[in-house]
Amino acid sequence: MTLERADVVVVGGGPAGLIAAREAATAGLDVVLVERDRAIGAPVRCGEGVGSRGLSEFIAPEGASWVARRITRVIFWAPDGTEVRVAEGDVGYILDRSRFEPALAAEAGRAGADIRVRTEAVALARQGDRWRVSLRGPHGGSDIDARIVIAADGVEALVARWAGLDTRVPARDMESCAQYVVSNIAFDPDAIYLHFGHRVAPGGYAWIFPKDVGVANVGLGIVALRAGGRHARAWLDDYMARYFPQGITTGYTVGGVIVHPTIKQTVTDGLLVCGDAAHMVNPLSGGGIVNAMKAGRLAARVSAQAIAAGDTSAARLQTYHDEWMRMLGDDHLRYYRLKEAISKFDDAFFDDLARTVNEIPTQRRTLGRIFASALVHHPTLVPVAARFFV
């Protein structure tokens, strides 16, 4: 068995890991990224929607082959189907992640990172001030001694657990998701749709994310504890039969989304956790692509500084956790409280709330005005607001 050495080993070839590898290599570090799947960007595991402002911090979307659709509108559907248009303008993009992640990987490779697919981290052991990462790849087993490991291995978060970190998720905070790629359906191709309701997707919501005119990702996420013993794909089949019976399904994916605040400890000696592995997902929306990229960039920067200082201890790396919490983690905790509070309301409440919002002229329908109007017309929201802001 061969033994290699590297400054940084990144485990996981999703957005968090790829940005971490790119930024660490750009800083002059010797970086190896391993991805257990056969290809970067496959299989696709999410709805592929991303905000334009956050994405542009990392890579230019204009004219990119990995942009499936530019989005200029957001439309909410209340449980009874009442339509609420909330945003107009430069909202975001629907990605083709089978091309997006390879584009990030190519940038990381050009920066000097060694990208290895079909290579799985199978064990982790502390050796002095380094981690020995055991790998299994197409040509057998190998080991790498790394000064720092960046764990970006997704929902499973095995690497963090091997290092002794607690990444457990309460059952109520794990959403099961199913999504179809559907053609031959009618919708506004420049808008994303978010459909809420306990009879639509208990504990979560359904979505329509355009890929082209008449083609969209149609999916939903549910909390299993509220789903009456039925899995996400069964709920999605019902949704398709009700709203898009003429649709033609050309692909599907299933997976899990963690809607829980950031884990309490994201670092230990020589190791940082980022992206889904650290629960760095917006608990209210389930969105995580840009969050993961921000975390990957921060992990790379802190790693480079620690290696330059010759100190990769947990105390030194704690800067990563503290900066993440200031940047997004504290907001995610507030969003989690809001999610928990609004889950107590029934569908009739949200149907009424949608009609209240529609009384606001569309051009004045900012989130602030929506919230203020909702508090005036629905005083039962006051405790929710208090819980959110306290």
DAHU-V849467 format. One record per residue. N is the residue number from 1. PHI is phi as a letter, one per 40 degrees, with the letter a starting at -180 (* if undefined). PSI is psi in whole degrees, -180 to 180 (none if undefined). Layout:
BEGIN
((N;PHI;PSI) (N;PHI;PSI))
END
This chain:
BEGIN
((1;*;132) (2;c;153) (3;b;123) (4;b;170) (5;b;144) (6;a;158) (7;c;-48) (8;b;132) (9;b;124) (10;b;126) (11;b;111) (12;h;126) (13;b;35) (14;c;-170) (15;d;-40) (16;c;-51) (17;c;-39) (18;c;-42) (19;c;-40) (20;d;-45) (21;c;-43) (22;c;-48) (23;c;-37) (24;c;-41) (25;c;-39) (26;c;-31) (27;c;0) (28;g;10) (29;c;154) (30;c;110) (31;b;134) (32;b;127) (33;b;131) (34;b;138) (35;b;125) (36;c;-26) (37;c;166) (38;c;-18) (39;a;145) (40;c;132) (41;g;2) (42;b;139) (43;c;157) (44;c;133) (45;b;11) (46;a;179) (47;c;-17) (48;g;14) (49;c;145) (50;a;144) (51;c;145) (52;c;-41) (53;c;-46) (54;c;-42) (55;c;-41) (56;c;-13) (57;c;-21) (58;b;-31) (59;a;142) (60;c;122) (61;c;-17) (62;d;119) (63;g;6) (64;c;141) (65;c;-18) (66;c;2) (67;c;117) (68;c;-38) (69;a;137) (70;c;136) (71;b;131) (72;b;-2) (73;a;152) (74;b;130) (75;b;124) (76;c;140) (77;b;126) (78;c;169) (79;d;-35) (80;c;6) (81;g;-3) (82;d;129) (83;c;132) (84;b;117) (85;c;124) (86;b;-37) (87;b;144) (88;b;140) (89;h;-150) (90;c;84) (91;c;-52) (92;i;-157) (93;b;152) (94;b;122) (95;c;160) (96;b;96) (97;c;-19) (98;c;-16) (99;b;-30) (100;c;-54) (101;c;-40) (102;d;-33) (103;c;-41) (104;c;-40) (105;c;-39) (106;c;-40) (107;c;-42) (108;c;-41) (109;c;-42) (110;c;-29) (111;c;-13) (112;h;-1) (113;c;144) (114;c;108) (115;c;125) (116;b;115) (117;c;169) (118;f;33) (119;b;120) (120;b;135) (121;c;125) (122;b;-11) (123;a;161) (124;a;132) (125;a;139) (126;c;128) (127;b;93) (128;g;-122) (129;b;20) (130;b;163) (131;b;134) (132;c;115) (133;b;118) (134;c;131) (135;b;153) (136;b;120) (137;b;-170) (138;d;-25) (139;b;20) (140;h;-158) (141;c;154) (142;a;164) (143;b;147) (144;b;130) (145;c;119) (146;b;142) (147;c;-36) (148;b;141) (149;b;131) (150;b;113) (151;c;109) (152;b;45) (153;c;24) (154;g;-161) (155;d;-36) (156;c;-37) (157;f;45) (158;c;-39) (159;c;-45) (160;c;-40) (161;c;-40) (162;d;-32) (163;c;2) (164;g;10) (165;c;150) (166;c;110) (167;b;20) (168;c;149) (169;b;126) (170;d;144) (171;d;-34) (172;c;-15) (173;b;16) (174;b;117) (175;c;137) (176;c;131) (177;b;148) (178;a;144) (179;a;138) (180;b;147) (181;c;120) (182;b;134) (183;b;173) (184;g;39) (185;b;156) (186;b;131) (187;a;170) (188;c;113) (189;c;-6) (190;b;10) (191;b;149) (192;c;145) (193;b;136) (194;b;122) (195;b;120) (196;b;158) (197;i;143) (198;c;-25) (199;c;-8) (200;c;-55) (201;a;88) (202;d;123) (203;g;-7) (204;a;-137) (205;a;165) (206;b;157) (207;b;156) (208;b;113) (209;b;108) (210;c;137) (211;b;-27) (212;a;178) (213;c;121) (214;g;2) (215;b;132) (216;a;157) (217;c;118) (218;b;119) (219;a;179) (220;a;159) (221;b;140) (222;b;156) (223;c;120) (224;d;-36) (225;c;-17) (226;b;6) (227;c;9) (228;g;29) (229;g;6) (230;b;142) (231;c;168) (232;c;-38) (233;c;-33) (234;c;-42) (235;c;-39) (236;c;-39) (237;c;-42) (238;c;-41) (239;c;-44) (240;c;-43) (241;c;-33) (242;c;-41) (243;b;-27) (244;b;58) (245;c;-23) (246;c;-3) (247;c;149) (248;b;117) (249;c;126) (250;b;-1) (251;a;162) (252;a;160) (253;a;152) (254;b;157) (255;i;-171) (256;b;148) (257;b;129) (258;c;121) (259;b;64) (260;b;147) (261;c;165) (262;d;139) (263;d;151) (264;c;-25) (265;b;111) (266;b;2) (267;b;153) (268;a;-177) (269;d;119) (270;g;16) (271;a;137) (272;b;146) (273;b;136) (274;a;164) (275;g;-150) (276;d;-32) (277;c;-29) (278;b;12) (279;g;37) (280;c;55) (281;b;143) (282;c;113) (283;c;-21) (284;c;-42) (285;b;-23) (286;g;2) (287;c;138) (288;a;-4) (289;c;-55) (290;c;-39) (291;d;-45) (292;c;-41) (293;c;-41) (294;c;-42) (295;c;-41) (296;c;-42) (297;c;-44) (298;c;-41) (299;c;-41) (300;c;-43) (301;c;-46) (302;c;-38) (303;c;-45) (304;c;-42) (305;c;-40) (306;c;-43) (307;c;-41) (308;c;-33) (309;c;-9) (310;g;24) (311;b;105) (312;b;27) (313;c;164) (314;c;-37) (315;c;-40) (316;c;-43) (317;c;-11) (318;d;-23) (319;d;-38) (320;c;-50) (321;c;-45) (322;c;-43) (323;c;-38) (324;c;-44) (325;c;-39) (326;c;-36) (327;c;-50) (328;a;-27) (329;c;-42) (330;c;-38) (331;c;-42) (332;c;-34) (333;c;-41) (334;c;-40) (335;c;-35) (336;c;-44) (337;c;-40) (338;c;-44) (339;d;-46) (340;c;-39) (341;c;-46) (342;c;-16) (343;c;-14) (344;c;-17) (345;c;150) (346;c;175) (347;c;-36) (348;c;-37) (349;c;-45) (350;c;-30) (351;c;-45) (352;c;-40) (353;c;-40) (354;c;-41) (355;c;-35) (356;c;-46) (357;c;-37) (358;c;-11) (359;c;-17) (360;c;129) (361;d;139) (362;d;-43) (363;c;-15) (364;b;12) (365;c;65) (366;c;162) (367;c;-36) (368;c;-46) (369;c;-38) (370;c;-45) (371;c;-44) (372;c;-44) (373;c;-40) (374;c;-39) (375;c;-37) (376;c;-46) (377;c;-20) (378;b;79) (379;d;-21) (380;c;-13) (381;c;-14) (382;d;-47) (383;c;-33) (384;c;-45) (385;c;-42) (386;c;-43) (387;c;-32) (388;c;-44) (389;c;-18) (390;c;none))
END
